[in-house]
Amino acid sequence: MHPTWRPATEEALAGLDFTTVAVPLDHADTEGRSIELALARHPARTPTRRLGTLLVPPDDPGNRGTLLVPQLVAKLPTPVLDQYDIVGFDHRFSGRSHPLSCGLTPDQWLWIFHTPEDADTEARYQQRIVERCFREAGDLLPHLTSWAIAHDIEVIRRALGEERISLLGYSYGSHLGALWTQLYGAHADRVVLDSVIDPDSVWRRMFLDYAASCEAALGRWSAWAARRHEELALGATPTAVREAVARLTARADREQHIEVAGLPVDGTMLRLLTMVLLGDDLAWGFLGDVLRAAVHGGQASQEARRALGAMFGRGKEESGAVAQLAVLGGDAPWPRDPAGYRRDMAAAAERHPFIGPAMAAPKAGAFWPRELDGRRPSAPAFGRDNHAESVLLVRAEHAMFTPARGAARLRELLAHNSRLVTAAGTGAHRVFPFHGHPGVDGTVTEYLLTGKLPDTDLTFTTGHGRDA
């Protein structure tokens, strides 16, 4: 039976339809317990020309996919909105889909980016979080994996009554989309994977990649800021800018709370805020203004404060932090050797000092219950047995959170059914349609409307790069 759509009552989903779909808690036991997933929909504006459903998975473990729908409605080209139902969902145990609480404190919600004192202290911090979550929700956490969510996508497809659906996946959503096509590719229509996660990086290597790519992005931004020294007064050389940022983060670590654009932040939050703004070169001006105000006193511009409010104003929900814990800890085994983490942290402090020690430190996955190691589902190997008719991969050359290597690797694995579109000279997270890159937007829109991949991989050398 198809779900019944009704007007959404949540303010953030105003104007959209809302429904729930039941999925098995354990996909190996379809007759057992079920849970409800929350879905939001923007129906096709021209039903007579409707092409089907464009499903949008969450873009990060624990993030709400339903909230991507209004963002996309504000940005997608009119023909796409005319001809597709845009449907987003909150994945299991997050958002409005049976959210989990473990009684974590707000600082523990940022466990991924927590600033470590040293490897052993951080190990104890992370272990306490894992132990608390398994005390509170140990019967459910093993059922929150990327594979379970990929199977949920297939249940959603069937519930919607669609023989085939299209999918637009960003970042973690690209990983979920790739998994779903590998498992159920015959039911995939048009698939766009944007800001692609390297399938070989799941998940310990991804943290180390963050450290390197963030350091590179900070270097690019520092050179940009140095050329604007008269405006920002952060330093006349890239090295001087980096030193100014290092002094500010050290002060935030030491004092625990400093004011940045009207927000009280500690070192962990300051690094996270900086990373988010570094992640899209269209936000570099906001980052410069925010750090100028923090270093020299005074107010950041109203525009910069609005941008920060849009990014951080809703705050983080505990269910999101718990879901991140389950996915990143439960999908794949993590190293357990403490000496290895000490070596990684020392190397990261030398090579990638801004965020490297936090990314190289022990994380929750290192303390996942050993008895669950043998219960992890086998990850499908991406390759020629992927039966999706077509997959369009999108990347920005200087993407920070999802380095460009990830899309190249998936293109290699899906050589038979994919094409790769690259925005050269651009740093962006979620390129289509949020970055406004004309070449990428035109190519993806044409693919969504016609179903025809480009004849070859494409690289666009003009757009919104901010190196100048």
N, C-alpha and C positions, 0 to 999 in steps of 0.2 A: 504494500500500500504506500502510495506517495505521501510525503509529508504535507501538512497543511501550513501554508504560509499565512502570517498575520502581520499587521504593522508592528514594527519594533517599538518598544516602549523606552528603551535606554536612550538617553539624550545623545550619546556619541553615535548612535545608529539611526538618528532621526531621518525619516523619509525612506527608510529601507524596509524590506520584509524580513521576518525572523521566523525560524522554525528550529526543531531539534530532530536529530536522526539517532536511532539506537544502533550501537555497534557492540559486538561481543567484547567483554573484558579480555578474554583469551581467545584469539582467533583459531586456536587448536581445539576449542571447545565451544562451538557455535550454539550449542543448546544450553550453555550455562549462563552465568550472570551477564547482563548487558549494562552499558552506561550510555548516557545521552550526550551527544555532541551538539553545540550551538552553531547555527548557520545564519548568515545574513546575506540578503540578495538585493541587487539592483536589477530589475527586469529589463530586458531589451526594450528600447524606446519605440522600435518599429517592429511589432510582433510579426507582421507579414514577411519581413526580411530576416527573421531570426535565424542565426547560424547554429545556435546551441548554447551550452553552458561553458563559461570560462571560469574554471575553479582556481582560487588563489589560496595556497597553503600559507601558514604562518611563516614569517621570514626569519625567525629565531626560535630556538626551543623556549617555550613558555610565553612567547609573544602571541597576541590575539590576531588571528587571521581575519576575524570579522571586522576589525578596525582598519584593515587594509582596503575594504570595500569603499567607504566614503573617500579615502585618499585617492583611490583610483578613479572614482566618479568625477572628482575635481580635475583630473589630469589627462585621462584617456582621450584619444581623438574621438570626435563625434561619431564617425562611422562604426567604431568598435562598440561604443555605448548603444548605438542604434540596433546592432545586430546580435549582441551577446547578452545573456544573463550573466552578470558578474556576481559570483558566489564565493564568499570566504567562510572559513570555519575556524573555531578555536579548537586546537587539537586536544586530545584526551588529557584530563587532569590539569587543565589550564584555563584561564579566562572564565567563560561561563559553561565550560564542559567538565563538570564534576571537579572543580578545583581542589587541590590538596593544600593543607596547612600542616606544618610541623612545629609551629610555635617558634620559628626562627626570629631573631632580632633583626631590625632593619640593616645593620651593618653586615649581617650574615647573608642578606639578600644579594649583596654584591660580592659573593664568594669568589666569583671568577676573577675579578679585578682587584681583590684584596691585596693591599701592600704588605709584603712579608717583612718581618724583622730578620728572620734567618730561616733556613730550611726546616730545622727541627721544630721551631715554634709554629711555623706555618703548617707543618704536618699535623701537629696537635689541634690546631684551629680547624683544619679541614676535616679531620677525623671526627671531631665532636659534632660537626654538622651532619655528617653521614650517619653517625650512630643515633643522633636525635631523630633524624628523618625516618630511619628504619624502625625505631621504637614506635613512632606515631603512625606510619603508613607503610610498614614493611610488606603488607600483603598486597599492596597496589603498585609500589614502585617498580617491581620487575616487569610489569605489564606496560610500562611507558618506554617504548623504544621507537626508533625511526621505522623499523619494520612493521610494528603494530600500527603506526600512523599511516604508512603506505597502504596497508590492508584496509584501514578505515576509509581512505580515499576511494577505494573500490566499492566499499559498502555505500558510501555517499553517492557514487555514480549510479548504482543500482536503485537506490532509494529515489533518486531524481527521475528515474525512468528513461535515462539516456543510454542508448547503445554505445555511444562514444562521447567523450567530453574533451574539451580543450583545457589546457592548464598553463598558468603563468606563475612561475616560482622564482622567488628572490632568495639568494643566500641559502639559509637552511631550507627554504622552500624549494630551491633548485635541487638539493639533495633528496628531499622527499619526492619531488617530481621524477627525478632519475630513477629512484627505487621503484616507484609505481609503474613507470614505463617498462622497467626490466621485468617486473612481475606480471603486469597486465597490459602490455603494450598494444595488444590487439584492440583494446578499447580506448586508445589514445587518438584524438583527432589532431589538433594543432598544439604543439608543446613549445613554450618559450621558457628557457632557463636562463635567468639573468643574474649576474654576480655569482658565478658558479663556484661551489665548494669543490676543492680537489678531492676526488673520492679516495685517494691514497693518504689523506691527511686525517682521517677519522680516528680519534680526536686529539690525541696528545700532540701530534705534529702540528695541528692547526694552531695550538697555543704558541708554539715556537715560531710559526710563520707570522703570527700577529706581531710578535716582538720585532722581527726583521722588517716587516712591511710598514709598521708604525714608525720605526726609526727612519726609514727611507722617506716616508711622507713628511715627517717632522723636518727632515733635512731640506726637502723641496720647499716646504712652507717657510722655513727660516731664511732661505735665500730670497724668497718672495718678500718676506717682512723686512729684510735688510734693505731691499731696494726702496722701501717706504719708511725709512728711518725718520724722516722729517715729520711724518704723520703719526707713526706709532711709537717712536722713541724707545724701541726695544733693543736696538743695536744696529750699528752700521755695517756689520758683517754677519754672515750666517753663524759663525762661531759665537759672536757676542749675543745674538738672539737666543741661541741654544743655552748659553750660560744664564741669561735672564729667566728663561723658562725653568731651568734647573733650580735656580735660587727660589723661585716662587713655589715650586712643588716641594722643595725641602722645607720651606716655611710652613706650608700646609701640613706636611707630615709632623712637624715639630709642635705646631700650635693646635693641631687637630681641627680647628675651625677658622677659616679666613673667609672674607666676603669676596665673591666673584660675581659681578653683574647682579648684585642683590641677593645672591644665594649663599648661605653658609655652607662651605664645603671643607672636607678633609683631603688628605693627599690622594686617597683612592678615588674620591669623586672628582677631584680636579683632573686627574689623569684620564678618567672616563669621559668627562666633558670635553677635554682636549682631543681625545681620540675620535669622538663622534664628529666634532667640527673638522678635524683633519680629514675625515673619511670622504668628504665631498668638496672638491676645490671651489664650488660655488659658495661654500660657507667659510672660506679662508678669511674674507673680510670681517665676518662676525668674530672669528677666533682672534684676529689681530686686535679688534676693538675691545673684546672682553679681557684679553691679557694685558693690554695697555692700561685699562682701568684698574685691574687688579694690582699691577706692578706700581703704578704711579698714584693710585687713589682717584677718586672721582667716579663718574657714572659711565657705564657703557651706553651706547646709543639705544634709543627706543627700539630701533629695528633689530639690533642684536639681542636685546632682552626679549623681544617677541619671538625671535627664532629659538632662543633657549627655552622659552615657555612652551613652544610647540613641541620641542624635543623631550623635555623633562617635566612638563607641567602636570601630567597625569600621575607621575610617580610610578613606582614599580610595585607590582602585587607580589605577595609572598608565593602565590601559586606559580608564578613565572619562574621564580628562583628555584623552587622545588622541582619544577618540570625540567629546567636546565640541568639540574643535578642528576635527575634520572636518565635523561637522554645521553648526556655527555659522559656519565659514569657507567651506564649500562650497555651502550651500544657495542663497545669494543674494550678489550683489556688494556689497562694502563700499567706502566712499569711500577714495581713495588720496591725497588732497591733505593733506600734513602741516600746512599752515596752518589747514585746517578743524578738525583735531584740537586744535591749540593754542587756537583760539577757543572750541571746545566745552569744553575743560578750564578755561579761565579763567572762562567763564560758570558752569560747574558748581561751581567753587570758591566762587563768590559766592552762588549760589542753593541749592546742595545740598552743603554742605561735608563731610558725614559720609562719603558714599561716591561723591559726584558726580565728583570728579577721576578716580577709578579707572574708573568706568563710561564716562566721556567720552573716556578715553585711547585711543590706537591699540590695536586688538586684532588677533588673528591673521588675521582675514579681510582686513585691509588689505594683507597680504603673501602672499595666496594666489597661486600661480603664474598669471601672466597667460594662459598658454596653455590653462588650464582654464576661463577665463571663457566661451568659446564652447561648452563641453561640458556646461554646466549644463542639466539637464532643465527644460523649461518648466513653471512652477508652474501647476497647474489653478486656474482662477478659481472660487471658491465661489459657488454661485448656484442657480437653479431647475433646472439639469440635475443636481443632486444627487438621486439616486433612492432614498436611504434613506427607509424608510417614516416614521420618526420619529426625532427627536433631542431629548433633554432637556438643556438647558444649565443649569449651576449656578454661582453666583458668590457671594462674600461682598462686601458693599459696600465694605469697607476692605481688601480683599486687597492685599498688598504686592507679591508676586512676579508676580502676574497681575492687574493692575488691572481693575476692574469693566468698564471700557470694552471689553475684549476680548470678553466674552460678549455685550455689547450689539451689537457690530459683527457677530459671527457670527450672532446672532439676526436682524439686519437682512438679511444675505446669504442666510440660510436661512429666509426668512419663510414659505415654503410648507410646511415640514415640521418646525419646531422650536417649542419653548416655553422660556421663561426663568424660572428660580426664583432669587430673590435673598434672601439672609440679610442684612437691613438691620441697620446698627449693629454689624456683626461684621467682625473681621479674622481671616481664616483662609486657610490654604493646604491644599487637600484638605478640602472641607467634609463630604461624605458618605463614610463614616459617622464619620470620624475626629473631627470637631469636636463631635459629639453634639448637633447642632441638631435639635430635635424636628420642626419644620415641614418642614425640608429632608429629614430622614431618612424621614419618613412619605411624602412626595410621591415621592421617588425609589424607595422600596421598592414602593409601589403600582404605579408605572410598570414596574419590572422584573418584577413578578409578573403584571400584566395586559396590558402592552403599550399601554395607553391613556395618551396625553398629557393633562395638565390642559387644561381648556377654554380657559383664558387664561393669560397670564404671571402668576406669583404672587410676591408680596413678603411675607416674614414679618418682622414688626417686633419679635417677641420671640424670645429665644434666649440666646446666651452672649456678647453684646457686653460689652466691659470699659471703656467710656468712664466709667462712674460711679466 
